[in-house]
């Protein structure tokens, strides 16, 4: 069992002993949203962006969002408990999963208060050590299998816990020997991987590109962080569609997520990219991303 700390209904416990009620709407109906946040020595990376997305997602998902101070208290307690149990080494990089569910209830209809607002949901904080890819995988890069993106647009725009399609695509990819799946819209344009944003570097213009949000892409907080990092270096991300198989103008590509950072992609289906040729670009992106993450850290209030 993986090590970790869980804050649930105001109580702290280990991952092994944490339990949610069988009536929880997140369990029964997938009525839940989440944020995965990187914590560096107890400081939350890109907290404002994560909190804004959680609040917007809660509104669209018919969920009552708790007060920010309550969330900060839960995060602070969880991270402190993690540090006390697992030590400073593990505390340097912690993956924090913040989950908001619809609370308990068998009815499909979300519960509302007398004033019409949604009932406060269940808040869950899950902390575990934030391991990224090992050095071998980071240097080699990911292999990605393209899969049809059949997700609902309404569920792509928020961090919904309804991840079944992503999991099915990921499983199909790994069964065929790939590291992850790359989701493709019906027009044959790449959107994102199952758990990360996708970026690529054009040969002719030398600019970093990523799919526009209308291509069924989640507004990624780490992609926003990378955008800010590149702008500080005088570069800009170009929001541009990339069709499957049309890689003649692609020098390099990578996936980007909060805990993994930026990791190169060496293969999409049967097309291989020269990671060694573009390694300097990729390492520069990753260093810029990490520096920007350090500049955007917030210690949760107690």
Buried (B, 14 or more C-beta within 10 A) or exposed (E): EEBBBBBBEEEBBEBEEBEBEEEBBBBBBBBBBBBBBBBBEBBBBBBEBBBEBBBBBBEBBBBBBBEBEEBBBBBBBBBBBBBEBBEEEBBBBBBBBBBBBBBBBEEEEBBEEEEEEBBBBBBBBBBBBBEBBEEEBBBBBBBBBBBEBEBEEEBBBBBBBBBEBBEBBBEEBEEEEBBBBBBBBEEBBBBBBBBBBBBBBBEEEEBBBBBBBEBBBBBBBBBBBBBBBBEEEEBEBEBBBBEBEEBEEBBBBBBBBBBBBBBBBBBBBEEEBEBEEBBEBBEBBBEBBBBBBEEBBBBBEE
